[in-house]
Amino acid sequence: LALNPWDVVLCVSGTIISCENAVVVVVIFYTPAFRAPMFLLIGSLATADLLAGLGLILHFAFVYFVPSEAVSLLTVGLLVTSFTASVCSLLAITIDRYLSLYNALTYYSERTVTRTYIMLILTWGASICYGLLPVMGWNCLKEPPSACSVVRPLTKNHLIILSASFFAVFAAMLQLYVQICRIVCRHAHQIAVQRHFLASSHYVTTRKGIATLAVILGTFASCWLPFAVYCLLGDYTYPALYTYATLLPATYNSMINPVIYAFRNQEIQKVLWAVCCGCFSSAPPFRSRSPSDV
C-alpha cells in the first residue's frame, strides 16, 4: 500500500498518547498511596488511553506490514474498546466529582469504594462488549459496500450505536457539570459570607471554578463531537479524508486527558518530581484530596 500521511500522523499521535499515559499508569500502579477512588478512576482513564495509543500504532503496523482481515478486526476491536472505555471513564470521573461535592460528608467511606469498583466493572464490561462485536462477526468485510460505515470494517448500525452512546454520555456529563457549577457557586458564596470576604473575591473564586469546568467539558466536546456527528451523517461513499479529519481530533482527547486529569494533580506532581530527582518513595506522606480538586 502507498503510505498515507494521515495514517502516519495517527501513528505518531498514538506514540505520544502511549508514552504520556504509560507514565500515569506506572505512577498510580506503583504508588500505594494512590488507592483512593479518584486515583482508580484516573488510572482507568489512563489505561484506556494507553490502549488507544497502542491500538493506533498496531493498526498502522498491521495495515502496512502485515495486512490481514483477521488482524484488522482485532485492532479495530481494540480501538473501539479503548476509546469507549476512555469516554466512559470520563463519565465515571464526572460522577465521582459530583458525588464528592453533593455528599461531601460521606464521600470517604466504604460505599464510595464499592461504587467506584462497580463503575469500573460496568465501564470495562460495556467497552469490551462493544469491541468484541466486530470480531464476533458484526462487520462488513463480507457485506456489500452499502452496509459499511465511514469507519471500515464497522457496520452502519454498529457505528450508530457507538455514536448514540457517546451523545448519551455527553448529555449526562453536561448535566452533571451544570450541577457541579451550581454547587461550586453556592459553596463559594457561603464561604465568602462566613469569612466576610469581599464580593470581588467571591466572584474571582467562582469564575475560576466555572472556567476550569468549562475547559474540561469544552475540550471533550471539541475533540469528540465532530467525529460523532460525522459517524451519524456520513456515508461510505464519502472521501476517507473526512474520516481522518474528524478522527484525528478525537485521538487528541486521549493526548490531553493526562494533562487535565493527572499532571494537574498536586499529589501526582509530587511523585513525578520525586522520580525525576531520584528520590522516589512508594508511600509519600499526603492524604488524597477530593475529586473536585483534581
Salt bridges, closest charged atoms under 4 A:
ASP235 OD1 - LYS156 NZ 3.42
GLU267 OE1 - ARG289 NE 3.56
